[in-house]
Amino acid sequence: YEKQFDAGFKKAGLPVELKYIAPAISGHNQNAIGEKVTAGIWQLTHFQSVLNGLQVSQLIDERFNPELSTRAFT
């Protein structure tokens, strides 16, 4: 995912070193589920995800899509 992360952070004007947060919080596991109802590679909450344009419902949870969740995280 490194190239994808680099492109997303550069596009958002953020330091590319932020890409090291993903292995720290989820171990690069795109299917990770946290203790406090967080999910995905960036461990986004439901509110953060919806606020940043992801679809989260009983049928679809875009937090598990690395590309979309990176865009929402940045």
N, C-alpha and C positions, 0 to 999 in steps of 0.2 A: 504493500500500500504506500510505500515511501514516495514514489513519483506523484501519486494522486494527492497525498498530503502536501508535498512541496508546492504543487500547482495551486491547490486551494488556499494555502496560507499566503503565497505570493500575490494571488489575485485579490485577497482581502487586505493586503498591506500589512500582514502580521509576520513576526519573525518565524522562520521555518523551524527553529528549535522547538516550537510548540508541538511538533510531531512526536516528540518523546513522551508526551503526556499519555498517549494511547497505550503503550506497553505498561506504563506505570499503573493505570487504573483498570485496564481490562486484559492485559496480556495479549493484545492484538486479537482477542477472541471476539469476532463480530456477533456472536450469539450470547455474549455474557449478560447476565442479569444480576444487578446489584441488590444490596440489602434494602435500600430505600426506594424501591420501585424505579430504579434506573436501568437502562438497557443499551445494548450495542457497544460498539468499539469505543465510543466517547462517553458512555454512561450518562446519556441525556435523560432528564426526567420527562414525564408526559407534558408538563406545562412548557418547558424549554423547547421541546420538539414542535409542539403546535404553534407556539409563538414564532418560531423560525421557519415555518412553512412545511413541516413534515406532517404526514397523515398518520394518526395513531387512533385505531379503533379496535373493536373485537376481532375484525377480520384482517386488517392491515396494520402493520407496525413498521414504518419506514426507518426507525432507529436502528434496525438490524441490517440495513443496506449501507455499506461503508461509504459509497460515493455520496449518497444523499445526506447521511449523518455528518460527514465531514463538511459539507456545504452548510449545514445548519449550525455546526459547532463554530465555524469561522464567522 
